[in-house]
């Protein structure tokens, strides 16, 4: 594996925690090897999302920022579905791969891909055919509707590919190869940023250019996953951990059932945020455009701060799943506990860096330092930096529970957290509570899942649930 400063830093933090006697050094090193590529992938993809907003904001102003922001929940539907079904993928692939049942792992991957395409195609058609009506549900400002509709109409073509990318990525991580997934998806994010620069500034295509860059980069990454997994290697990337025939069956009832039963609560959990963003952004519009633009900027920054959860959550899924595939429940539990502590430490570090450069970060998104959204956004960044830290518990433990098949409680926790957040934002918009309603909503989103998920994992009830999904060889 190619050494780099970030992987070194992550390992160093893990070793330091281990020297304090809080976690096992061997487990910390194994976690770091899986987590760092995924965290870098997350940084790349969240930076891409931030770049979309920053570039259109610099080129077209705050109305374009809010327009693209209003399209965000719709585009997020692809990730809600793909990410949910991918939870079933990683659970089945990790357990079967560790039990050396490679053919069965490949079957799980094919079934996951078929389910994802079937679920996302109708969504893509809806986005393409009615973009203005959909954006109009969130705002009545015509400039924002026009920008959002133009963007949504184009990214509709990328919806199935975005879902398939998640399936391919989770399959590789379940097979203990987060590095290749990082190279492909992180490379796609960098290509997206480059394409956006050309389309938005070079060709003057505005939000349409931002959408086109997103579609093309997702198509390229999907193609790379298909070629690499079907041939067992990819030029300039190297060998893949397993080879999957594209000519095998795509519908195997038992596998599809397992993927759906594991993944459906995760689809629900992901959809809680996606669906909640619709009323959330509608309530934000009541504050006026400066606050709405500031909030959309801060959500992009929050996404970057949240990237440790990408790595540690999926490392927990892979490592807990692999231990369960070998029947080692106590080691699986130890991984879940220790990865969570490791994750919290990294969240604190990420939040600290963002706080130190809050003003400069916000300045990247606007065309003028005098924009009225700037001071609002800077304060929100500080609040978000504190609110994101509980995600170190909530996201990581959710990943561990995903590997066991116990996916309902993370869904419940996410739903309750958002049910608390929505009325707080509405009260902020309609009462003297003001911006404090937004601040409190950020904490509701993260603290409730952290508490509920932690208590569920600590109960140990996931052990019995996981036995229903383990390969026969490990029973």
C-alpha positions as CSV (number, residue, x, y, z in Angstrom):
1,X,0.0,0.0,0.0
2,X,1.3,3.5,-0.9
3,X,2.4,5.3,2.3
4,X,1.1,8.8,2.8
5,X,1.0,11.4,5.6
6,X,-2.7,11.0,6.3
7,X,-2.4,7.2,6.8
8,X,0.6,7.8,9.0
9,X,-1.3,10.3,11.1
10,X,-4.2,8.0,11.5
11,X,-2.0,5.1,12.6
12,X,-0.1,7.4,15.0
13,X,-3.3,8.5,16.7
14,X,-4.4,4.9,17.0
15,X,-1.1,3.8,18.5
16,X,-1.2,6.7,20.9
17,X,-4.6,5.7,22.2
18,X,-3.4,2.1,22.4
19,X,-0.4,3.2,24.5
20,X,-2.9,4.7,27.0
21,X,-4.3,1.2,27.4
22,X,-7.7,2.2,25.9
23,X,-7.6,0.0,22.7
24,X,-5.6,-2.9,21.3
25,X,-2.7,-1.7,19.1
26,X,-3.2,-4.5,16.7
27,X,-6.8,-3.7,16.2
28,X,-6.0,0.0,15.9
29,X,-3.5,-0.7,13.1
30,X,-6.0,-2.9,11.3
31,X,-8.7,-0.3,11.7
32,X,-6.5,2.4,10.4
33,X,-5.6,0.5,7.3
34,X,-9.3,0.2,6.4
35,X,-10.4,3.6,7.6
36,X,-7.8,6.0,6.1
37,X,-8.7,5.3,2.4
38,X,-12.4,5.7,3.1
39,X,-11.9,8.9,5.0
40,X,-9.9,10.3,2.1
41,X,-12.6,9.2,-0.2
42,X,-15.1,11.0,2.0
43,X,-13.0,14.2,2.0
44,X,-12.7,14.0,-1.8
45,X,-16.4,13.5,-2.3
46,X,-17.6,16.0,0.3
47,X,-15.1,18.5,-1.2
48,X,-16.6,17.8,-4.6
49,X,-20.1,18.6,-3.1
50,X,-18.6,21.7,-1.5
51,X,-16.9,22.6,-4.8
52,X,-20.2,22.4,-6.7
53,X,-21.7,25.0,-4.3
54,X,-18.5,27.2,-4.2
55,X,-18.0,27.3,-7.9
56,X,-21.6,28.1,-8.8
57,X,-21.7,30.6,-6.0
58,X,-18.5,32.3,-7.2
59,X,-19.8,32.3,-10.8
60,X,-23.5,33.1,-10.3
61,X,-24.1,34.4,-6.7
62,X,-26.1,33.3,-3.7
63,X,-29.2,32.4,-5.6
64,X,-27.3,29.7,-7.4
65,X,-26.0,28.4,-4.0
66,X,-29.5,28.0,-2.7
67,X,-30.8,26.6,-6.0
68,X,-28.2,23.8,-6.0
69,X,-28.7,23.4,-2.3
70,X,-32.4,22.8,-2.8
71,X,-31.6,20.2,-5.4
72,X,-29.4,18.4,-2.9
73,X,-32.1,16.4,-1.1
74,X,-33.3,15.0,-4.4
75,X,-29.9,13.9,-5.5
76,X,-29.4,12.5,-2.0
77,X,-32.2,10.0,-2.7
78,X,-29.7,7.9,-4.9
79,X,-27.3,7.7,-2.0
80,X,-30.1,6.8,0.5
81,X,-31.2,3.8,-1.6
82,X,-27.7,2.8,-2.8
83,X,-26.1,3.3,0.6
84,X,-28.9,1.3,2.3
85,X,-28.7,-1.7,-0.1
86,X,-24.9,-1.5,0.2
87,X,-25.2,-2.1,3.9
88,X,-26.6,-5.5,2.9
89,X,-23.8,-5.9,0.4
90,X,-21.0,-5.3,2.9
91,X,-22.6,-7.5,5.6
92,X,-22.9,-10.5,3.2
93,X,-19.6,-9.9,1.4
94,X,-17.6,-9.5,4.5
95,X,-18.9,-12.6,6.2
96,X,-18.6,-14.8,3.0
97,X,-15.2,-13.4,2.1
98,X,-13.8,-14.2,5.5
99,X,-15.3,-17.7,5.3
100,X,-13.6,-18.1,1.9
101,X,-16.9,-18.4,0.0
102,X,-15.9,-16.1,-2.8
103,X,-18.5,-17.3,-5.3
104,X,-21.3,-16.6,-2.8
105,X,-19.8,-13.1,-2.1
106,X,-19.9,-12.4,-5.9
107,X,-23.5,-13.5,-6.0
108,X,-24.4,-11.1,-3.2
109,X,-22.7,-8.3,-5.2
110,X,-24.6,-9.1,-8.4
111,X,-27.9,-9.2,-6.6
112,X,-27.1,-5.9,-4.9
113,X,-26.4,-4.3,-8.3
114,X,-29.7,-5.5,-9.8
115,X,-31.7,-4.3,-6.8
116,X,-30.0,-0.9,-6.9
117,X,-30.7,-0.3,-10.7
118,X,-34.3,-1.4,-10.2
119,X,-34.8,1.0,-7.3
120,X,-33.1,4.1,-8.8
121,X,-34.3,4.2,-12.4
122,X,-37.8,5.4,-11.5
123,X,-36.3,8.1,-9.4
124,X,-34.1,9.3,-12.2
125,X,-37.1,9.5,-14.5
126,X,-39.0,11.6,-12.0
127,X,-36.1,14.0,-11.5
128,X,-35.7,14.5,-15.3
129,X,-39.3,15.0,-16.1
130,X,-40.5,17.3,-13.3
131,X,-37.4,19.2,-11.9
132,X,-39.1,22.6,-11.6
133,X,-42.1,21.2,-9.8
134,X,-39.9,19.4,-7.3
135,X,-37.7,22.4,-6.5
136,X,-40.8,24.5,-6.3
137,X,-41.9,22.5,-3.3
138,X,-39.1,24.1,-1.3
139,X,-39.0,27.7,-2.4
140,X,-41.1,30.2,-4.3
141,X,-38.2,32.4,-5.4
142,X,-38.0,32.0,-9.2
143,X,-34.3,32.4,-9.6
144,X,-33.6,29.6,-7.1
145,X,-36.2,27.4,-8.8
146,X,-34.6,27.9,-12.2
147,X,-31.1,27.2,-11.0
148,X,-32.2,24.1,-9.0
149,X,-34.3,22.7,-11.8
150,X,-31.5,23.1,-14.4
151,X,-29.1,21.2,-12.0
152,X,-31.6,18.5,-11.1
153,X,-32.6,17.7,-14.7
154,X,-29.0,17.0,-15.6
155,X,-27.9,15.0,-12.5
156,X,-31.0,12.7,-12.9
157,X,-28.9,10.8,-15.5
158,X,-26.3,10.0,-12.8
159,X,-28.7,8.6,-10.2
160,X,-28.3,4.9,-11.0
161,X,-24.6,5.2,-11.4
162,X,-24.2,6.9,-8.0
163,X,-26.1,3.9,-6.4
164,X,-23.9,1.4,-8.2
165,X,-20.7,3.1,-7.1
166,X,-21.8,2.6,-3.5
167,X,-22.4,-1.1,-4.1
168,X,-19.0,-1.6,-5.7
169,X,-17.2,0.4,-3.0
170,X,-18.9,-1.5,-0.1
171,X,-18.1,-4.9,-1.8
172,X,-14.4,-4.0,-1.9
173,X,-14.4,-2.8,1.7
174,X,-16.2,-6.0,2.8
175,X,-13.4,-7.9,1.1
176,X,-10.8,-6.0,3.2
177,X,-9.7,-3.6,0.4
178,X,-10.6,0.0,1.2
179,X,-7.6,1.3,-0.7
180,X,-8.9,0.4,-4.2
181,X,-12.3,1.8,-3.4
182,X,-10.6,5.0,-2.3
183,X,-8.6,5.2,-5.5
184,X,-11.7,4.8,-7.7
185,X,-14.2,7.0,-5.9
186,X,-11.7,9.5,-4.7
187,X,-10.3,9.8,-8.3
188,X,-13.9,10.2,-9.5
189,X,-14.4,13.1,-7.0
190,X,-11.2,14.8,-8.2
191,X,-12.2,14.4,-11.8
192,X,-15.6,15.8,-11.0
193,X,-14.0,19.0,-9.5
194,X,-11.8,19.4,-12.6
195,X,-14.7,18.9,-15.0
196,X,-16.8,21.4,-13.0
197,X,-14.1,24.0,-13.3
198,X,-14.0,23.5,-17.1
199,X,-17.7,23.4,-17.6
200,X,-18.6,26.3,-15.2
201,X,-15.8,28.7,-15.7
202,X,-14.2,27.6,-19.0
203,X,-17.4,27.0,-21.0
204,X,-19.8,29.2,-18.9
205,X,-22.4,26.4,-18.5
206,X,-23.2,27.4,-14.9
207,X,-25.3,24.9,-12.9
208,X,-25.8,22.7,-15.9
209,X,-22.0,22.3,-16.1
210,X,-21.9,21.4,-12.4
211,X,-24.5,18.7,-13.0
212,X,-22.8,17.4,-16.1
213,X,-19.5,17.0,-14.3
214,X,-21.3,15.0,-11.6
215,X,-22.9,12.6,-14.1
216,X,-19.8,12.0,-16.2
217,X,-17.6,11.3,-13.1
218,X,-20.1,8.8,-11.8
219,X,-20.3,7.0,-15.1
220,X,-16.5,6.7,-15.3
221,X,-16.2,5.3,-11.7
222,X,-19.0,2.8,-12.3
223,X,-17.2,1.6,-15.4
224,X,-14.0,1.2,-13.5
225,X,-15.7,-0.9,-10.8
226,X,-17.3,-3.2,-13.4
227,X,-14.1,-3.8,-15.3
228,X,-12.0,-4.3,-12.2
229,X,-14.4,-6.7,-10.5
230,X,-15.1,-8.7,-13.6
231,X,-11.4,-9.0,-14.6
232,X,-9.9,-9.1,-11.2
233,X,-7.6,-6.2,-11.8
234,X,-7.6,-2.7,-13.4
235,X,-4.7,-1.0,-15.2
236,X,-2.9,1.6,-13.1
237,X,-4.9,0.4,-10.0
238,X,-3.8,-3.2,-9.6
239,X,-5.4,-6.4,-8.4
240,X,-8.9,-6.6,-6.9
241,X,-9.5,-8.8,-3.9
242,X,-12.0,-11.0,-5.7
243,X,-13.3,-11.6,-9.2
244,X,-17.0,-11.5,-10.0
245,X,-18.5,-12.8,-13.2
246,X,-20.9,-10.5,-14.9
247,X,-22.7,-13.5,-16.5
248,X,-23.9,-15.1,-13.3
249,X,-27.4,-14.9,-11.9
250,X,-28.6,-11.5,-10.8
251,X,-31.8,-12.6,-9.0
252,X,-31.2,-15.2,-6.3
253,X,-34.2,-15.0,-4.0
254,X,-32.4,-15.8,-0.7
255,X,-29.6,-13.3,-1.3
256,X,-32.0,-10.6,-2.5
257,X,-34.2,-11.2,0.6
258,X,-31.1,-10.9,2.9
259,X,-29.9,-7.7,1.2
260,X,-33.4,-6.1,1.4
261,X,-34.0,-7.1,5.1
262,X,-30.6,-5.8,6.1
263,X,-30.6,-2.8,3.8
264,X,-34.2,-1.6,4.1
265,X,-33.8,-0.2,7.6
266,X,-30.6,1.5,6.4
267,X,-32.5,2.9,3.4
268,X,-34.9,4.2,6.0
269,X,-32.2,5.6,8.1
270,X,-30.5,7.4,5.2
271,X,-33.9,8.6,3.9
272,X,-34.7,10.1,7.3
273,X,-32.1,12.8,6.5
274,X,-32.9,13.0,2.9
275,X,-36.6,13.4,3.5
276,X,-36.1,15.7,6.5
277,X,-34.1,18.0,4.3
278,X,-37.2,19.0,2.4
279,X,-39.1,20.6,5.3
280,X,-35.8,21.7,6.8
281,X,-34.9,23.7,3.7
282,X,-38.4,25.0,3.4
283,X,-38.2,26.2,7.0
284,X,-34.8,27.7,6.2
285,X,-36.3,29.7,3.4
286,X,-38.5,31.4,6.0
287,X,-35.3,33.0,7.5
288,X,-34.5,34.6,4.2
289,X,-31.8,34.0,1.5
290,X,-28.7,35.0,3.6
291,X,-29.6,32.5,6.3
292,X,-30.6,29.8,3.8
293,X,-27.3,30.3,1.9
294,X,-25.3,30.2,5.1
295,X,-27.0,27.0,6.2
296,X,-26.3,25.3,2.8
297,X,-22.6,26.4,3.1
298,X,-22.4,25.0,6.6
299,X,-24.0,21.7,5.6
300,X,-21.1,21.3,3.1
301,X,-18.5,22.0,5.8
302,X,-20.4,19.7,8.2
303,X,-20.1,16.9,5.5
304,X,-16.3,17.3,5.4
305,X,-16.0,17.2,9.2
306,X,-18.2,14.1,9.2
307,X,-15.8,12.1,7.0
308,X,-14.2,10.2,9.8
309,X,-17.5,8.4,10.1
310,X,-17.1,7.2,6.5
311,X,-13.9,5.5,7.4
312,X,-14.6,4.2,10.9
313,X,-18.2,3.3,10.2
314,X,-17.2,1.1,7.3
315,X,-14.1,-0.2,9.0
316,X,-16.4,-1.3,11.9
317,X,-18.8,-2.9,9.4
318,X,-16.0,-4.8,7.6
319,X,-14.1,-5.9,10.7
320,X,-17.1,-6.8,12.9
321,X,-18.6,-8.7,9.9
322,X,-15.4,-10.6,9.3
323,X,-15.1,-11.6,13.0
324,X,-18.7,-12.8,13.0
325,X,-18.1,-14.7,9.8
326,X,-15.5,-16.7,11.8
327,X,-17.8,-17.0,14.8
328,X,-15.7,-14.8,17.1
329,X,-18.4,-12.7,18.8
330,X,-16.3,-11.3,21.6
331,X,-13.6,-10.0,19.2
332,X,-16.4,-8.5,17.1
333,X,-17.7,-6.7,20.2
334,X,-14.2,-5.4,21.1
335,X,-13.7,-4.1,17.6
336,X,-17.0,-2.2,17.8
337,X,-16.1,-0.6,21.2
338,X,-12.5,0.3,20.3
339,X,-13.2,1.7,16.8
340,X,-15.9,4.0,18.3
341,X,-13.4,5.5,20.8
342,X,-10.8,5.9,18.0
343,X,-13.4,7.6,15.8
344,X,-14.4,10.2,18.5
345,X,-10.7,11.3,18.9
346,X,-10.5,11.8,15.1
347,X,-13.7,13.8,15.1
348,X,-12.4,16.1,17.7
349,X,-9.2,16.7,15.7
350,X,-11.2,17.4,12.4
351,X,-13.5,19.8,14.2
352,X,-10.6,21.7,15.8
353,X,-8.9,22.2,12.4
354,X,-12.2,23.5,10.9
355,X,-12.8,25.9,13.8
356,X,-9.3,27.3,13.4
357,X,-10.0,28.3,9.7
358,X,-13.7,28.9,9.9
359,X,-13.6,32.4,8.3
360,X,-11.4,31.4,5.5
361,X,-13.5,28.3,4.7
362,X,-16.7,30.3,4.5
363,X,-15.0,32.8,2.3
364,X,-14.4,30.2,-0.4
365,X,-18.1,29.9,-1.0
366,X,-19.0,33.5,-1.7
367,X,-18.1,36.0,-4.4
368,X,-17.6,38.8,-1.8
369,X,-16.6,39.0,1.8
370,X,-19.4,41.6,2.3
371,X,-22.0,39.0,1.5
372,X,-24.6,39.1,4.3
373,X,-24.4,35.3,4.7
374,X,-20.8,35.3,5.7
375,X,-21.0,36.2,9.4
376,X,-24.0,33.9,9.9
377,X,-22.2,31.0,8.3
378,X,-19.0,31.5,10.4
379,X,-21.0,31.3,13.6
380,X,-22.8,28.2,12.3
381,X,-19.5,26.6,11.5
382,X,-18.4,26.9,15.1
383,X,-21.6,25.4,16.3
384,X,-21.5,22.6,13.7
385,X,-17.9,21.7,14.8
386,X,-19.2,21.0,18.3
387,X,-22.3,19.2,17.1
388,X,-20.5,16.8,14.8
389,X,-18.4,15.2,17.5
390,X,-21.2,12.8,18.7
391,X,-21.2,11.5,15.2
392,X,-18.1,9.6,16.2
393,X,-20.3,7.4,18.3
394,X,-23.5,7.4,16.2
395,X,-22.0,6.7,12.8
396,X,-19.4,4.2,14.0
397,X,-21.7,2.1,16.1
398,X,-24.3,2.2,13.2
399,X,-21.6,0.7,11.0
400,X,-20.9,-2.1,13.5
401,X,-24.6,-2.9,13.8
402,X,-25.0,-2.9,10.0
403,X,-22.5,-5.8,9.8
404,X,-24.6,-7.8,12.3
405,X,-27.8,-7.3,10.4
406,X,-29.2,-5.3,13.4
407,X,-30.1,-2.3,11.3
408,X,-33.4,-1.2,12.8
409,X,-32.2,0.7,15.9
410,X,-29.9,3.0,14.0
411,X,-32.9,3.8,11.8
412,X,-35.0,4.6,14.8
413,X,-32.3,6.8,16.4
414,X,-31.9,8.8,13.2
415,X,-35.6,9.3,12.9
416,X,-36.0,10.5,16.5
417,X,-33.1,12.8,16.1
418,X,-34.5,14.5,13.0
419,X,-38.0,14.6,14.6
420,X,-36.4,16.7,17.3
421,X,-34.5,18.9,14.8
422,X,-37.3,19.9,12.5
423,X,-39.5,21.7,15.0
424,X,-36.5,23.5,16.4
425,X,-35.7,25.0,13.0
426,X,-39.4,25.9,12.5
427,X,-39.5,27.6,16.0
428,X,-36.4,29.4,15.1
429,X,-38.0,30.8,11.9
430,X,-41.3,31.8,13.5
431,X,-40.4,32.8,17.1
432,X,-37.8,34.9,18.9
433,X,-35.7,31.7,19.3
434,X,-34.2,32.7,15.9
435,X,-30.9,31.2,14.9
436,X,-30.6,29.3,18.2
437,X,-33.3,27.0,16.8
438,X,-30.9,26.0,14.0
439,X,-28.0,25.5,16.4
440,X,-30.1,23.2,18.7
441,X,-31.3,21.2,15.7
442,X,-27.7,20.3,14.8
443,X,-27.2,18.8,18.2
444,X,-30.5,16.9,18.0
445,X,-29.4,15.3,14.7
446,X,-26.2,13.9,16.3
447,X,-26.7,13.4,20.0
448,X,-29.8,11.2,19.8
449,X,-28.3,8.6,17.4
450,X,-25.1,8.6,19.5
451,X,-26.9,7.7,22.7
452,X,-29.4,5.2,21.2
453,X,-26.9,3.4,19.0
454,X,-24.4,3.1,21.8
455,X,-26.9,1.6,24.2
456,X,-28.1,-0.9,21.5
457,X,-24.6,-2.1,20.8
458,X,-23.8,-2.4,24.5
459,X,-26.9,-4.6,25.0
460,X,-25.3,-7.4,22.9
461,X,-28.7,-8.3,21.3
462,X,-27.0,-8.0,17.9
463,X,-25.1,-11.2,18.5
464,X,-28.2,-13.4,18.1
465,X,-29.5,-11.4,15.1
466,X,-26.1,-11.8,13.3
467,X,-26.4,-15.6,13.5
468,X,-29.3,-15.5,11.0
469,X,-27.0,-14.1,8.3
470,X,-23.7,-15.9,8.8
471,X,-22.4,-18.4,6.2
472,X,-23.0,-22.1,7.1
473,X,-19.3,-22.7,7.2
474,X,-18.9,-20.4,10.2
475,X,-21.9,-21.7,12.2
